[in-house]
Amino acid sequence: MTPYYQNDFYCLITTCKKKNFIRVKCINKIIDTEQSFTGYTARDLCYKIFNVYSSIINPYHAAYIGRELTKAEICLLLNQTYLQC
């Protein structure tokens, strides 16, 4: 298993070009909950997500989420389609 993988917590990142925002849906399988966050910048969303989930996100996953949110923000600025990889 790679150190990046967390099978008990994951985030689905999407963008809304029309309203120019990023949406993150966090799924926590440990306590079987889902929570959505919206924002306009990667920094803002990282703050919101890590404020709630800092105790369960490993550092590798946190870095991945930060990178993906930054890519989503750049796609919005350039009016391009964002695909989470």
Residue frames as qw, qx, qy, qz and C-alpha x, y, z in Angstrom:
[[0.000, 0.890, 0.456, 0.000, 0.00, 0.00, 0.00],
 [0.390, 0.477, -0.039, 0.787, 1.33, 3.44, -0.89],
 [0.253, -0.306, -0.516, 0.759, 1.58, 6.04, 1.89],
 [0.151, -0.034, -0.177, -0.972, -0.74, 8.34, -0.08],
 [0.450, -0.293, -0.694, -0.481, -3.78, 6.11, 0.08],
 [0.242, -0.028, 0.649, -0.721, -6.44, 6.50, 2.76],
 [0.220, -0.252, -0.857, -0.391, -9.34, 4.10, 2.37],
 [0.199, -0.564, -0.726, 0.341, -11.36, 5.63, 5.21],
 [0.023, 0.800, 0.195, -0.567, -11.42, 9.26, 4.05],
 [0.450, 0.162, 0.503, 0.720, -11.49, 10.89, 0.63],
 [0.147, 0.630, 0.153, -0.747, -12.47, 14.14, -1.11],
 [0.485, 0.506, 0.603, 0.381, -14.24, 14.68, -4.42],
 [0.130, -0.531, 0.030, 0.837, -13.29, 18.02, -5.96],
 [0.388, 0.597, 0.605, 0.356, -15.38, 19.74, -8.65],
 [0.128, -0.226, 0.014, 0.966, -15.60, 23.22, -10.10],
 [0.296, 0.750, 0.583, -0.103, -18.52, 25.35, -11.18],
 [0.397, 0.116, 0.286, 0.864, -17.39, 27.55, -14.06],
 [0.071, -0.711, -0.497, -0.493, -20.72, 29.37, -14.23],
 [0.444, -0.874, -0.148, -0.129, -20.54, 30.63, -10.63],
 [0.407, 0.678, -0.444, 0.422, -16.74, 30.45, -10.45],
 [0.513, -0.609, 0.476, -0.372, -16.30, 28.36, -7.29],
 [0.391, 0.265, -0.880, 0.046, -14.79, 25.07, -6.13],
 [0.797, -0.359, 0.072, -0.480, -16.81, 22.42, -4.29],
 [0.245, 0.345, -0.887, 0.185, -15.24, 19.70, -2.17],
 [0.840, -0.310, -0.117, -0.429, -17.27, 16.78, -0.88],
 [0.042, 0.476, -0.825, 0.301, -15.45, 14.98, 1.94],
 [0.866, -0.187, -0.335, -0.320, -16.49, 11.42, 2.71],
 [0.151, -0.510, 0.743, -0.406, -15.49, 10.04, 6.10],
 [0.728, -0.053, -0.631, -0.263, -16.07, 6.28, 6.19],
 [0.249, 0.098, -0.783, 0.562, -14.94, 5.99, 9.82],
 [0.188, 0.290, 0.617, -0.707, -18.11, 7.65, 11.10],
 [0.247, 0.456, 0.797, 0.310, -20.08, 7.31, 7.84],
 [0.078, 0.821, 0.288, -0.486, -20.55, 11.03, 7.12],
 [0.496, 0.439, 0.353, 0.661, -20.31, 13.37, 4.17],
 [0.134, -0.808, -0.206, 0.535, -19.65, 17.09, 4.31],
 [0.544, 0.616, 0.295, 0.487, -19.42, 19.63, 1.50],
 [0.316, -0.641, -0.015, 0.700, -17.28, 22.75, 1.39],
 [0.507, 0.732, 0.303, 0.341, -17.34, 25.54, -1.19],
 [0.350, -0.745, 0.074, 0.564, -14.90, 28.34, -1.80],
 [0.505, 0.858, -0.036, -0.087, -13.09, 30.42, -4.37],
 [0.238, 0.756, -0.600, 0.105, -9.45, 29.64, -3.56],
 [0.781, 0.060, -0.604, 0.148, -7.41, 26.56, -2.72],
 [0.209, 0.252, -0.585, 0.742, -6.10, 28.26, 0.39],
 [0.510, -0.226, 0.183, -0.809, -9.57, 29.02, 1.72],
 [0.889, -0.055, -0.288, -0.352, -10.79, 25.46, 1.12],
 [0.627, 0.183, -0.658, 0.375, -7.68, 23.87, 2.63],
 [0.076, -0.267, 0.513, -0.812, -8.24, 25.92, 5.75],
 [0.704, -0.150, 0.038, -0.693, -11.90, 24.86, 5.96],
 [0.886, 0.063, -0.440, -0.135, -11.20, 21.16, 5.33],
 [0.566, 0.202, -0.636, 0.484, -8.18, 20.83, 7.62],
 [0.277, -0.355, 0.376, -0.810, -9.96, 22.71, 10.39],
 [0.835, -0.138, 0.057, -0.530, -12.53, 19.92, 10.49],
 [0.990, 0.092, -0.094, -0.048, -10.50, 16.85, 9.44],
 [0.188, 0.779, -0.567, 0.191, -6.91, 17.54, 10.54],
 [0.552, -0.437, 0.661, -0.261, -6.93, 14.66, 13.00],
 [0.846, 0.124, 0.513, -0.073, -7.67, 12.00, 10.36],
 [0.671, 0.736, -0.089, 0.016, -5.89, 13.23, 7.20],
 [0.809, -0.279, 0.166, 0.491, -2.34, 11.94, 6.82],
 [0.151, -0.706, 0.218, 0.656, 0.35, 14.40, 5.58],
 [0.248, -0.046, 0.754, 0.607, 0.60, 12.77, 2.14],
 [0.117, 0.628, 0.751, 0.167, -3.14, 13.04, 1.61],
 [0.094, -0.850, -0.226, 0.466, -3.15, 16.65, 2.84],
 [0.200, -0.475, 0.458, 0.724, -0.47, 17.53, 0.28],
 [0.189, 0.246, 0.831, 0.462, -2.45, 15.80, -2.48],
 [0.041, 0.790, 0.602, -0.108, -5.64, 17.68, -1.55],
 [0.150, -0.773, 0.045, 0.615, -3.71, 20.98, -1.58],
 [0.213, -0.224, 0.656, 0.689, -2.26, 20.24, -5.04],
 [0.133, 0.451, 0.825, 0.313, -5.63, 19.25, -6.48],
 [0.021, -0.850, -0.434, 0.299, -7.33, 22.35, -5.05],
 [0.173, -0.624, 0.281, 0.708, -4.61, 24.53, -6.55],
 [0.178, 0.046, 0.781, 0.597, -5.13, 22.89, -9.94],
 [0.070, 0.677, 0.732, 0.042, -8.89, 23.44, -9.63],
 [0.091, -0.828, -0.162, 0.529, -8.34, 27.13, -8.82],
 [0.178, -0.402, 0.524, 0.730, -6.02, 27.58, -11.81],
 [0.167, 0.322, 0.843, 0.398, -8.58, 25.90, -14.08],
 [0.033, 0.819, 0.537, -0.200, -11.23, 28.36, -12.92],
 [0.145, -0.740, 0.123, 0.645, -8.91, 31.31, -13.53],
 [0.090, -0.300, 0.684, 0.659, -8.10, 30.05, -17.05],
 [0.691, 0.268, 0.070, -0.667, -11.73, 29.04, -17.76],
 [0.411, 0.289, -0.838, -0.213, -10.71, 25.41, -18.33],
 [0.864, -0.276, -0.255, -0.335, -12.31, 22.15, -17.28],
 [0.193, -0.571, 0.730, -0.323, -10.92, 20.60, -14.09],
 [0.894, -0.043, -0.409, -0.179, -10.57, 16.82, -13.76],
 [0.543, -0.661, 0.481, -0.194, -9.42, 15.35, -10.47],
 [0.685, 0.408, -0.603, -0.016, -6.62, 12.83, -11.02]]
